[in-house]
Amino acid sequence: MRHYSIIVFDLGNVLIPFNYSLIIDKLNGIDKGLGNRFYERYKENYNIHREFEKSGLTKEEFLELMLQWAERKINPEEFCHIYSDIFTLHTDNISLLPRLKENYKLVLLSNTNEIHQEYGWKNYDFLKHFDKLILSHEVKAVKPEAEIYNAVENYTKHPPEKHIFIDDIVEYTEGALKAGWDAIHFTTHTKLLEELLVRGIKF
């Protein structure tokens, strides 16, 4: 059985579920159909989202595109609030953090962007349990690119086999496995507990 030193958590949908339909509803409330039109453009140009997560676009460049897609019906500050007011807390998973922290180093590994961080989640209290936040827009790489897993190891100074990663997207857990980590594909809290127990992880 492996002996783990580092537990790495994804953020979105593991610790903070998010719901993009809230953006659609709020924009539709500003102008009929605006949210639906905006989201179609967003999905069709998802590479823009990814580039912003990697800091391939500046905040100003990203906002200019978003305001175009929102048909200039809102200003940049309004957009940032609407775009980021999509998160809730997965309290069951969050409750594990202080217990795991007693025996393991905790790292957060997230594909995210500076608007979501600033306007959405940066003030959540549970973040204090993490030794380090590795964020895609700061390291300029996204999961499942090898560079983002390397960024974690550069911080922890531990070999790959000492890391275990929890993420809701299979492609990203597979990226961790390729890096030599162990990984758990998150589906439910109950299943997560089972996966931790079978590995002998203390909590």
C-alpha positions as a printed Julia matrix, in Angstrom:
203×3 Matrix{Float64}:
   0.0    0.0     0.0
   1.21   3.49   -0.85
   2.07   5.96    1.88
   0.83   9.39    0.94
   2.2   12.71    2.09
   0.24  15.13   -0.11
  -3.5   15.24   -0.79
  -4.36  17.47   -3.74
  -7.92  18.71   -4.17
  -9.65  20.16   -7.18
 -11.79  23.21   -6.4
 -14.79  23.41   -8.74
 -17.48  20.75   -8.16
 -15.38  19.0    -5.51
 -15.32  21.78   -2.9
 -17.44  24.46   -4.57
 -20.09  23.25   -7.02
 -20.87  25.81   -9.71
 -23.88  26.43  -11.92
 -23.53  28.38  -15.17
 -27.31  28.48  -15.61
 -27.3   31.24  -12.98
 -25.41  33.44  -15.45
 -27.93  32.64  -18.17
 -30.88  33.47  -15.9
 -29.42  36.8   -14.75
 -28.59  37.92  -18.29
 -32.02  36.83  -19.5
 -33.44  39.04  -16.75
 -31.58  42.02  -18.21
 -32.72  41.4   -21.78
 -34.91  38.56  -23.05
 -32.77  35.76  -24.49
 -29.48  37.55  -23.74
 -28.28  34.79  -21.41
 -29.0   32.06  -23.93
 -27.24  33.98  -26.7
 -24.27  34.71  -24.45
 -23.89  31.1   -23.33
 -24.05  29.76  -26.89
 -21.14  32.05  -27.82
 -19.29  31.04  -24.66
 -19.63  27.32  -25.43
 -18.77  27.73  -29.11
 -15.6   29.63  -28.15
 -14.6   27.61  -25.09
 -10.97  27.98  -26.14
 -11.29  31.61  -24.97
 -12.22  30.39  -21.49
  -9.22  28.05  -21.5
  -6.85  30.76  -22.68
  -7.99  33.04  -19.87
  -7.41  30.24  -17.35
  -3.83  30.0   -18.63
  -3.33  33.79  -18.67
  -3.08  33.61  -22.45
  -5.53  36.5   -22.4
  -5.4   39.44  -20.02
  -8.4   40.26  -17.86
  -9.05  43.29  -20.06
  -8.94  41.25  -23.27
 -11.25  38.61  -21.81
 -13.71  41.21  -20.51
 -13.82  42.96  -23.88
 -14.93  39.71  -25.53
 -17.43  38.93  -22.78
 -19.01  42.37  -23.03
 -19.29  41.94  -26.81
 -21.06  38.61  -26.28
 -23.32  40.24  -23.67
 -24.19  42.81  -26.35
 -22.92  45.72  -24.22
 -25.99  45.43  -21.97
 -23.82  45.41  -18.8
 -20.6   47.07  -17.66
 -17.38  45.23  -16.7
 -18.06  45.31  -12.95
 -21.59  43.95  -13.41
 -20.25  41.2   -15.63
 -17.62  40.15  -13.09
 -20.26  39.79  -10.39
 -22.73  37.9   -12.59
 -19.96  35.68  -14.01
 -18.69  34.77  -10.55
 -21.9   34.44   -8.53
 -22.2   30.76   -9.45
 -20.59  28.92   -6.55
 -21.97  27.04   -3.54
 -20.18  25.02   -0.84
 -19.85  21.22   -0.72
 -19.9   21.23    3.07
 -19.42  17.45    3.46
 -16.2   17.47    1.45
 -15.02  20.69    3.07
 -15.49  19.12    6.51
 -12.78  16.59    5.63
 -10.09  19.24    5.19
  -9.19  20.0     8.83
  -9.19  16.28    9.63
  -6.92  15.41    6.7
  -4.69  18.37    7.54
  -3.67  16.65   10.78
  -1.69  14.02    8.86
  -1.11  15.33    5.33
  -0.02  18.42    3.45
  -3.0   19.8     1.5
  -2.71  21.47   -1.9
  -5.48  23.0    -4.0
  -5.08  22.5    -7.76
  -7.56  24.39   -9.9
  -8.24  25.43  -13.46
  -9.6   28.86  -12.66
  -9.22  32.51  -13.58
  -8.57  35.77  -11.81
 -12.17  37.01  -12.12
 -13.62  33.9   -10.48
 -10.95  34.1    -7.8
 -11.47  37.79   -7.07
 -15.25  37.93   -7.27
 -16.25  34.34   -6.54
 -14.26  32.26   -4.09
 -11.18  33.97   -2.65
 -12.82  34.75    0.71
 -14.05  31.24    1.51
 -12.87  30.28    4.97
 -11.97  26.68    4.06
  -9.02  27.87    1.96
  -7.05  28.37    5.19
  -6.65  24.59    5.45
  -4.49  24.45    2.32
  -0.74  24.75    2.49
  -0.66  26.01   -1.09
  -3.01  27.04   -3.91
  -1.75  26.06   -7.35
  -3.94  28.03   -9.79
  -3.85  27.66  -13.56
  -3.83  31.39  -14.29
  -0.82  31.85  -12.0
   1.27  28.93  -13.3
   0.08  29.44  -16.91
  -0.9   25.8   -17.42
  -4.17  23.89  -17.12
  -5.08  20.35  -16.19
  -4.38  17.87  -17.72
  -1.14  19.46  -18.97
   1.94  17.95  -17.34
   3.24  21.39  -16.34
   0.49  21.99  -13.8
   1.17  18.72  -11.95
   4.87  19.57  -12.07
   4.04  22.9   -10.43
   2.6   21.02   -7.46
   5.69  18.83   -7.14
   7.96  21.87   -7.43
   6.19  23.21   -4.36
   5.91  20.0    -2.29
   9.43  18.67   -3.07
   7.98  15.16   -2.74
   8.2   12.38   -5.35
   5.12  11.76   -7.53
   4.03   8.6    -5.69
   3.51  10.58   -2.47
   0.67  12.59   -4.09
  -3.0   11.7    -4.45
  -5.41  13.88   -6.44
  -9.18  14.24   -6.1
 -11.03  15.69   -9.12
 -14.47  15.33  -10.69
 -13.14  15.19  -14.28
 -11.7   11.87  -15.43
  -9.36  13.53  -17.93
  -7.71  15.43  -15.08
  -7.35  12.42  -12.8
  -5.81  10.57  -15.76
  -3.33  13.44  -16.1
  -2.36  12.91  -12.46
  -1.93   9.16  -13.01
   0.36   9.89  -15.96
   2.41  12.09  -13.64
   2.9    9.11  -11.32
   0.35  10.21   -8.73
  -2.58   8.24   -7.4
  -5.98   9.75   -8.16
  -9.64   9.51   -7.17
 -12.4   10.43   -9.6
 -14.88  12.28   -7.39
 -18.55  11.41   -7.86
 -20.17  11.5    -4.41
 -19.04  12.2    -0.86
 -19.85   8.64    0.2
 -17.78   7.18   -2.62
 -14.92   9.54   -1.79
 -14.87   8.3     1.8
 -14.74   4.7     0.54
 -11.83   5.52   -1.78
  -9.9    7.21    1.03
 -10.52   4.35    3.46
  -9.41   1.65    1.02
  -6.09   3.52    0.65
  -5.59   3.75    4.4
  -5.82   7.54    4.4
  -6.49   8.86    7.89
  -9.28  11.35    8.53
